Amino acid sequence: MRPAASASLTKAAALERAGDLYGALAAYEAALTTAPDDPEILSPLASLAGRMGLWEVAAQLWAQVSLADPDRLEAVDGQARALRELGRFEPAIGLLREALLAHPQEARLWNSLGVILTQDSQARLALTFLDEAVRLDPTNAAAVYNRAIALFDLDETEAAAEAFAQARSLAGKAADAAMIDFAAATLALARGDLAGGWAAYESRFSPDLPKALSFDVPGGRWALGGGMAGRHMLVVGEQGLGDELMFANVLPDLLAALGPRGRLSLAVEPRLAGLFARSFPEASVGAYVTDHSGQQPRRSVPGLDAVPAVDLWAPMGSLPGAFRLTVAAFPSRPGYLQPDPAAVARWRGWLGSGPPAVGLSWRSGKAAGDRARQYPPAELWAPLLRTPGVRFVNVQYGETAEELAAFRSATGAEILEPPALDLRDDIDGLAALLCALDLTVCVANATGSLAGAVGANVAILGAPAAWPRLGTDALPWYPRAKVLIAPAFGDWVPVMAAAAALVAALAR
């Protein structure tokens, strides 16, 4: 390797360790200009591209590494992972099968193939490959962990718990141990062990997790089981939009626990501020800010100087550990967030007195890779869309023009689009629309959480092994929601038939 390339490579590695990923990317690219086919430069560059979520770039770079050094199995493994993240399961599987013919003793290849098959809704077949990975390398914590994930998918929860425990005992890195702890926590919740699950759920903030959220907020961190009566408590939203909507289920209980002398401040995702302020007028509601410039995201709450000093603070997802230790502890009220009644009336006026209006939301904002198995494929919505005597209303956020055109072309369905409503950013407006509709049929995404939280009529299409169901066949957070659960990943036909039957009954 030329001295200039070596110097750039050293600089890139140092920048990457420091968390300056874009600086590292530039330094790797500078090294590559002097030695464009050097696998010692291409490999770390491909790895960094994957770390940055540039999976198309990563796939191309790993392919170049394989051309330059055909015996480098790291390249096969890396390219297969990139293709998996892009949702290209078949070429990824083909790549690994070919490599295994030449290297049948390589546990890492068996493990990678098992992961891809799991994400391709083939968990039972995946276990065959993951078992072989563990046979070849019994100390391979990653393979044992991935076996646990496959077993979790298959609802074999006792075996999954044993596999998680085994993986935890084998984990050599603190980051791997923290990841296993968090996965085991969600399994405990999925099994209905709420007390143990919520306690273990705190592992999501382990400093050993590379992207664990940290907080820069006033007050002392509230400890699970700690007192709060008469205190000024700050609650900070976390995770995704749907998670904040779901965990808000506990806020009425928190207000009661704080008592008449207590005070509540809420910091939520900016799009939720108006809805939460209306729903909890006793609280001071503002938006948090998240800084992504460091190695870990850091959340702060500007503007707190306008309210009295904060005594305690807590992440919103920690509160169920105090108020939801059993399924029976969930209240039966239909909704806990309050949309604007005037906006609900306006949407009802827009809908008029025609046939029943049914909202549709069929995916999340990110539907590639591991998330694809969580949602029914587009073609399975056709029987529902052919239901006569119904008007459908698009409530799917994101770019939907091509999908809507395909739905209309294939089924002839009338799908209305709400005028002047940003379905992604105007959460308050969407909440009002959901309450004006006769029914919304959606997958388990932010729209489903919003519909459940405001008490709208909603049917949520759920994948198996979803921990928010907390060991039940319902969603205790949203007692009015009807949950239709797929019997297995990839088996969406009975779910879509049940959803179509609900819509047909509404039409009658």
Secondary structure, DSSP 8 states (H G I E B T S, - for coil): --HHHHHHHHHHHHHHHTT-HHHHHHHHHHHHHH-TT-HHHHHHHHHHHHHTT-HHHHHHHHHHHHHH-TT-HHHHHHHHHHHHHTT-HHHHHHHHHHHHHH-TT-HHHHHHHHHHHHHTT-HHHHHHHHHHHHHH-TT-HHHHHHHHHHHHHTT-HHHHHHHHHHHHHH--SHHHHHHHHHHHHHHHHHTT-HHHHHHHHGGGG-TTSTT--EEE-SSEE--TT---TT-EEEEE--S-HHHHHHHGGGHHHHHHHH-TT-EEEEEE-GGGHHHHHHH-TTSEEEE-EEE-SSSS-EEE-TTGGGS----EEEEGGGTHHHH-SSGGGS---S-SS---HHHHHHHHHHHTTSS-EEEEE---S--SGGGGGGS--GGGGHHHHT-TT-EEEE---S--HHHHHHHHHHH---EE--TT--TTT-HHHHHHHHHHSSEEEEESSHHHHHHHHTT--EEEEE-SS-GGGTTSSS-TT-TT-EEEE-SSTT--HHHHHHHHHHHHHHH-
